[in-house]
Amino acid sequence: MTDFGTRKGGYAQMKGFGQKAKYALDRIRFLTKQRGVVNTCKFIYSRYLYFLKYRINLAGVMTPQELNIQNKGACNYEPIAHYTFNRMLKNIDFCWHESTFIDFGCGKGAAILLATRYNFKRYIGVELSPLLVDECRRNVQKFIGNRVLDYKIVNCNAVDYVIEDDVNVFYFFNPFAPSVLKSVLDNMELSLNKRYRKIIILYCNGVDVSFMLDRGYKIVYSEDIDPITRYSCGNYALVN
């Protein structure tokens, strides 16, 4: 879904207040027609306003080219809506406070920031783009302030990340191509073979959820259409 200023020639590249205002109004009309008034307001609040009190701006979609990523497995950066994330976790019976959360393709850190509301033991972000890694680290520090948080943001290709044997909550927001996802799932199985444990996969805009089902993971939560974001694929939580 294209958003304000997410493509070349979009809002961010326009000149003059009148041109930008017309673009924004046209965009709001489109979103309202697609989602309805209430869900459009929720989408705009979640995308542009929710984190502003922390001086954090997560808005926009960025392509791999815009991030100077020369990797065919990379997908666009886009932040998860807090409504989507919270709705999923609140509807799942799992001991979040005893778990370690990992976000593959963590971007600017939206999911990690939202996950702190559930008091995980530890947080890990894995991100290919050095630009996004730097911004993610700054955002986490802004968000937590003087609080102590056990977290790390790792700049590497997801296929190369060695999964620690305490990680049991795996988060994906359609972060990369199918070939990369398959390799990460392989790494997850290696980690489980080393130390078996109960895990849960949180998969938003689950384009390739069939890969997980083929490996025996079972769906414990699903929604076919996200009412706020209206992504083409549903949101899922799966367990082993």
JOGI-V382748 format. One record per helix or strand of 3 or more residues. SS is the DSSP state (A for helix, B for strand). FROM is the first residue (numbers start at 0). LEN is the number of residues. If there is no record, write none. Layout:
BEGIN
[[SS:FROM:LEN] [SS:FROM:LEN]]
END
This chain:
BEGIN
[[A:10:3] [A:16:19] [A:36:13] [A:51:3] [A:81:9] [A:95:3] [B:99:5] [A:109:9] [B:121:6] [A:129:15] [B:150:5] [A:157:3] [B:166:6] [A:177:17] [B:199:4] [A:208:6] [B:217:6] [B:234:5]]
END
